[in-house]
Amino acid sequence: MGNFRQAVRDGTVLIGTFIKTASHQIPEILGAAGLDFAVIDAEHAPFDPETLDRMALAGRAAGLPCLVRVPELAPAPIGQALDLGAAGVLVPHVASPEAAGRSIAAAKYAGGQRGFSPSTRAGSYGTANPSAYRLKADEESSVWCQIEDVAALTHLDAIAAVEQVDCLFIGPADLALSLAAEGPRDPKVTAAIAAIAEAGRRHGRTVGIFVGGTEEIPALLKLGITVFVCGTDQSFILARARQIRKDLSEAVGAAKSG
């Protein structure tokens, strides 16, 4: 894919998955599978800087744009992920326009707050023209703000109006928890998802969401949601392992009855 950030902003329908396994082979495999992107989950999985370094390199080698879900809204993890060559960052728990603005400030050089070093992988190890690199980095690094708190629902228009935010990404599980809902399919969560999608449409902001399976996608497309993170590498392995266990059990049962 050419400019991944622009594809996100243009509303191109994209599908990826979360990576929870700290192995650089995973981005290579997902790239071979033809996914549009992946999100390395450094918020909920054991990714140290050295592992993130290998994962970002593997993603680039496989032609798979890899974002990093950073553990928190802080300049250091955001800057580090982008320095390593990640295609962007997914910032958790963005519940206000101020938080969205801090996410942008940590990710973009133009604001003068992100620490600058051209000696990173993203800067071609010092071989790129520094000014050209800063411009290119700001143009191509994608910033997604995760909407997963009840507090964010009262600031949706203000968050969606922050121009440099590329995607409002809905986290249904945490949103359900924050809403004291029974689960992601609770009517309160469904209403919140619709409200987020509507705010995105009003401001021309791309909206994405986590889904457990592709069967959820058609209804969400009708809301104008275009970016889907479907399952995780772990859930893929678990589903396939369960299926072959089930297939064997059925084959053994059929053989015995025959």
C-alpha positions as CSV (number, residue, x, y, z in Angstrom):
1,M,0.0,0.0,0.0
2,G,1.4,3.4,-0.9
3,N,0.7,6.0,1.8
4,F,-1.1,4.1,4.5
5,R,-2.0,7.2,6.5
6,Q,-3.7,8.7,3.4
7,A,-5.6,5.5,2.8
8,V,-6.9,5.7,6.4
9,R,-7.9,9.3,6.0
10,D,-9.5,8.8,2.6
11,G,-11.9,6.2,4.1
12,T,-10.5,3.2,2.3
13,V,-12.0,0.1,3.8
14,L,-9.1,-1.6,5.6
15,I,-8.7,-4.8,7.7
16,G,-6.0,-5.8,10.1
17,T,-5.6,-7.5,13.4
18,F,-3.9,-7.1,16.8
19,I,-0.5,-8.8,17.3
20,K,-0.2,-10.1,20.9
21,T,2.7,-12.5,20.4
22,A,6.2,-11.2,20.8
23,S,7.6,-12.8,17.7
24,H,8.9,-11.0,14.6
25,Q,7.6,-13.9,12.4
26,I,4.0,-12.8,13.1
27,P,4.1,-9.6,11.0
28,E,5.9,-11.6,8.2
29,I,3.1,-14.1,8.2
30,L,0.3,-11.6,8.3
31,G,2.0,-9.6,5.5
32,A,2.0,-12.8,3.4
33,A,-1.7,-13.3,4.2
34,G,-2.5,-10.0,2.6
35,L,-3.8,-8.0,5.5
36,D,-3.8,-4.2,5.2
37,F,-2.1,-3.5,8.5
38,A,-1.5,-4.8,12.0
39,V,-1.5,-3.3,15.5
40,I,1.3,-4.4,17.8
41,D,-0.4,-4.3,21.2
42,A,2.2,-2.9,23.6
43,E,-0.6,-1.9,26.0
44,H,-1.7,-5.5,26.9
45,A,1.1,-7.8,25.7
46,P,4.8,-8.2,26.7
47,F,6.6,-6.1,24.1
48,D,9.9,-4.6,25.3
49,P,11.8,-2.1,23.1
50,E,14.1,-4.7,21.6
51,T,11.1,-6.9,20.5
52,L,9.3,-3.9,19.2
53,D,12.4,-3.0,17.1
54,R,12.3,-6.5,15.5
55,M,8.6,-6.4,15.0
56,A,8.7,-3.0,13.2
57,L,11.6,-4.2,11.0
58,A,9.7,-7.4,10.1
59,G,6.6,-5.4,9.2
60,R,8.5,-3.1,6.9
61,A,10.2,-6.0,5.3
62,A,6.9,-7.7,4.7
63,G,5.2,-4.6,3.4
64,L,2.8,-4.7,6.3
65,P,2.1,-1.3,7.9
66,C,2.4,-1.9,11.7
67,L,1.0,0.5,14.2
68,V,1.9,0.3,17.9
69,R,-0.8,0.5,20.6
70,V,1.3,2.3,23.1
71,P,0.8,1.6,26.9
72,E,-0.2,5.1,27.7
73,L,-0.4,8.7,26.3
74,A,3.1,9.8,26.9
75,P,5.8,11.3,24.6
76,A,8.4,8.6,25.1
77,P,6.6,5.4,24.0
78,I,4.9,7.3,21.1
79,G,8.2,8.8,19.8
80,Q,10.0,5.5,20.3
81,A,7.5,3.5,18.3
82,L,7.7,6.0,15.4
83,D,11.5,6.1,15.6
84,L,11.6,2.3,15.2
85,G,9.7,2.7,11.9
86,A,6.1,1.9,13.0
87,A,3.5,3.2,10.5
88,G,1.7,4.9,13.4
89,V,0.4,4.7,16.9
90,L,-2.9,3.8,18.5
91,V,-3.2,5.9,21.7
92,P,-5.5,4.4,24.4
93,H,-8.0,6.2,26.5
94,V,-8.3,9.4,24.7
95,A,-11.2,11.0,26.4
96,S,-10.9,14.7,25.6
97,P,-9.7,17.0,22.8
98,E,-6.8,18.0,25.0
99,A,-5.7,14.4,25.1
100,A,-6.0,14.1,21.4
101,G,-3.9,17.2,21.0
102,R,-1.2,15.8,23.3
103,S,-1.2,12.6,21.2
104,I,-0.5,14.7,18.1
105,A,2.1,16.8,19.8
106,A,4.0,13.6,20.8
107,A,3.8,12.1,17.3
108,K,4.5,15.1,15.0
109,Y,7.6,17.2,14.7
110,A,5.7,20.2,13.5
111,G,4.6,21.1,17.0
112,G,8.1,21.3,18.2
113,Q,7.6,19.0,21.1
114,R,8.6,15.6,19.7
115,G,12.2,14.8,20.4
116,F,14.2,14.6,17.1
117,S,16.9,12.3,16.1
118,P,17.6,11.4,12.5
119,S,19.8,8.5,13.5
120,T,16.8,6.1,13.8
121,R,15.5,3.5,11.4
122,A,12.7,5.9,10.5
123,G,15.4,8.5,9.7
124,S,17.4,6.0,7.6
125,Y,20.1,6.0,10.2
126,G,21.2,9.6,9.6
127,T,21.4,9.3,5.8
128,A,18.2,11.2,5.1
129,N,18.1,15.0,4.8
130,P,16.9,16.0,8.3
131,S,14.3,18.6,7.1
132,A,12.9,16.3,4.5
133,Y,12.7,13.4,7.0
134,R,10.8,15.5,9.5
135,L,8.2,16.5,6.8
136,K,7.9,13.0,5.5
137,A,7.5,11.6,9.0
138,D,4.7,14.0,9.8
139,E,3.0,13.3,6.5
140,E,3.1,9.5,6.8
141,S,2.9,8.7,10.6
142,S,-0.7,7.8,11.4
143,V,-2.2,8.8,14.8
144,W,-5.3,6.9,16.0
145,C,-7.1,7.9,19.2
146,Q,-8.9,5.1,21.0
147,I,-12.4,6.0,22.2
148,E,-13.2,3.7,25.1
149,D,-14.3,5.8,28.0
150,V,-17.7,7.2,28.9
151,A,-16.0,10.6,29.4
152,A,-15.1,10.7,25.7
153,L,-18.7,10.4,24.7
154,T,-19.4,14.0,25.9
155,H,-16.5,15.3,23.9
156,L,-16.9,13.4,20.6
157,D,-17.3,16.4,18.3
158,A,-14.3,18.2,19.9
159,I,-12.1,15.1,19.6
160,A,-13.2,14.4,16.0
161,A,-12.5,18.0,15.1
162,V,-8.8,17.7,15.9
163,E,-7.5,17.8,12.3
164,Q,-4.3,15.6,12.7
165,V,-6.2,12.7,14.2
166,D,-6.4,10.1,11.5
167,C,-8.8,7.6,13.1
168,L,-11.2,7.5,16.0
169,F,-10.8,3.9,17.0
170,I,-13.5,2.3,19.1
171,G,-12.6,-0.2,21.8
172,P,-15.9,-1.9,22.5
173,A,-14.7,-4.0,25.5
174,D,-13.4,-1.1,27.6
175,L,-16.3,1.1,26.4
176,A,-18.7,-1.5,27.7
177,L,-16.8,-1.6,31.0
178,S,-16.9,2.2,31.3
179,L,-20.6,2.3,30.5
180,A,-21.3,-0.4,33.1
181,A,-22.8,-2.4,30.3
182,E,-23.3,-6.2,30.2
183,G,-20.9,-6.5,27.3
184,P,-19.9,-5.1,23.8
185,R,-23.4,-6.0,22.4
186,D,-25.3,-4.2,25.1
187,P,-27.7,-1.5,23.7
188,K,-25.7,1.2,25.5
189,V,-22.6,0.2,23.7
190,T,-24.4,-0.1,20.4
191,A,-25.7,3.5,20.8
192,A,-22.3,4.8,21.8
193,I,-20.7,3.2,18.6
194,A,-23.4,4.9,16.5
195,A,-22.7,8.2,18.2
196,I,-19.0,7.9,17.5
197,A,-19.6,7.0,13.9
198,E,-21.9,10.0,13.5
199,A,-19.3,12.4,15.0
200,G,-16.7,11.0,12.6
201,R,-19.1,11.6,9.6
202,R,-19.8,15.2,10.8
203,H,-16.1,16.0,10.9
204,G,-14.9,13.9,8.0
205,R,-12.9,11.8,10.4
206,T,-12.3,8.1,9.8
207,V,-13.7,5.7,12.4
208,G,-12.3,2.3,13.1
209,I,-13.3,-0.5,15.5
210,F,-12.2,-3.8,17.0
211,V,-14.4,-6.8,16.0
212,G,-14.2,-10.3,17.1
213,G,-15.2,-11.7,13.7
214,T,-16.0,-10.6,10.2
215,E,-19.7,-11.3,10.6
216,E,-19.9,-7.9,12.5
217,I,-18.5,-5.9,9.6
218,P,-21.6,-5.4,7.3
219,A,-23.6,-3.6,9.9
220,L,-20.7,-1.4,10.9
221,L,-20.0,-0.5,7.3
222,K,-23.5,0.9,7.1
223,L,-22.6,3.3,10.0
224,G,-19.6,4.6,7.9
225,I,-16.9,2.7,9.9
226,T,-14.1,1.8,7.5
227,V,-11.2,0.5,9.6
228,F,-11.5,-2.9,11.2
229,V,-9.1,-4.7,13.6
230,C,-10.4,-8.2,13.5
231,G,-9.3,-10.5,16.3
232,T,-5.7,-11.2,17.3
233,D,-3.0,-13.5,16.2
234,Q,-3.7,-15.5,19.4
235,S,-7.4,-15.8,18.6
236,F,-6.6,-17.1,15.1
237,I,-4.4,-19.9,16.5
238,L,-7.0,-20.7,19.2
239,A,-9.8,-20.9,16.6
240,R,-7.9,-23.1,14.3
241,A,-6.6,-25.4,17.0
242,R,-10.2,-25.8,18.4
243,Q,-11.4,-26.6,14.9
244,I,-8.9,-29.4,14.2
245,R,-9.6,-30.8,17.7
246,K,-13.3,-30.8,16.8
247,D,-12.7,-32.3,13.4
248,L,-10.7,-35.2,14.8
249,S,-13.3,-35.9,17.4
250,E,-16.0,-36.1,14.8
251,A,-13.8,-38.3,12.5
252,V,-13.1,-40.7,15.4
253,G,-16.8,-40.8,16.2
254,A,-17.8,-41.5,12.6
255,A,-15.2,-44.3,12.4
256,K,-16.5,-46.0,15.5
257,S,-20.1,-45.8,14.4
258,G,-19.2,-47.1,11.0
